[in-house]
Amino acid sequence: MLTVIDTPQGIRAYRLLAIRRALKLEVETGLSHSKGNRALWSVRDELILHGVSFEGRLTKKKALELFTTLLKDLGVLIEEVPEAA
C-alpha cells in the first residue's frame, strides 16, 4: 500500500513524527540517529516554538516525554489501542 503525503500539514506531521522516532531510538537503544545531539536539538526547538516550558537541563528522556505529550495535544500522535486477543 502506498501513502502519499502531499499537504503542508501532512508533511509537517510526518517531520514531527520522524524527529520523535529518532529521539526514541536514542533513548531506548542508546544508538545515535545522527552525529551529535541533532534529534534532541530538533525536539528542543519544537518545544520552544510551541511554548512548552521545561526547567533545568533537558535530557533525552525528558524531551521525549514532553514531545510525545505535545504531539498528542496537537493531534499528530494518536495512542494505539491494543487489539483484543
C-alpha positions in Angstrom: 0.0 0.0 0.0 1.3 3.4 -1.0 0.6 6.5 1.1 1.2 10.0 -0.4 1.6 12.9 1.9 1.0 16.0 -0.2 -0.4 18.6 2.1 1.7 21.1 4.2 0.0 19.8 7.3 0.7 16.2 6.4 4.4 16.9 5.6 4.8 18.8 8.9 3.2 15.9 10.9 5.4 13.4 9.2 8.5 15.5 10.0 7.5 15.8 13.7 6.9 12.0 13.9 10.3 11.3 12.3 12.0 13.6 14.8 10.2 11.8 17.7 11.2 8.4 16.3 14.9 9.4 16.0 14.9 10.6 19.7 13.0 7.5 20.8 15.7 5.3 19.1 18.4 7.2 21.0 16.6 6.9 24.3 15.6 3.2 24.0 18.7 1.7 22.4 21.5 4.2 23.1 22.2 4.3 19.3 22.8 7.6 17.8 20.5 8.7 14.9 23.0 11.2 13.7 26.2 12.8 14.7 25.8 14.9 17.8 22.5 15.5 19.6 20.6 16.6 16.5 17.4 14.8 17.5 17.4 16.4 20.9 18.1 19.8 19.5 15.3 19.5 17.0 12.9 18.4 19.7 14.0 21.3 21.9 13.5 23.8 19.1 9.9 22.4 18.5 9.1 22.5 22.2 10.2 26.2 22.4 8.3 27.0 19.2 5.1 25.6 20.7 5.7 27.4 24.0 6.3 24.3 26.1 8.4 25.3 29.2 10.9 23.0 30.9 13.0 23.6 33.9 16.7 22.7 34.2 18.6 20.5 31.8 16.6 18.9 29.1 17.6 15.2 29.0 16.7 13.0 26.0 14.2 11.0 28.2 12.5 14.2 29.5 12.4 15.7 26.0 10.8 12.5 24.6 8.1 12.6 27.2 7.4 16.3 26.7 7.4 16.0 22.9 5.1 12.9 22.9 2.6 14.9 25.1 2.9 17.8 22.7 2.2 15.6 19.6 -0.8 14.1 21.3 -2.1 17.6 22.1 -1.6 18.7 18.5 -3.4 15.6 17.2 -0.4 14.3 15.4 0.2 11.3 17.5 -2.7 9.0 18.4 -2.3 6.4 21.1 -2.7 2.9 19.7 -5.3 0.7 21.4 -4.0 -2.9 21.8 -6.1 -5.4 19.8 -8.1 -7.8 21.8 -6.9 -11.4 21.5 
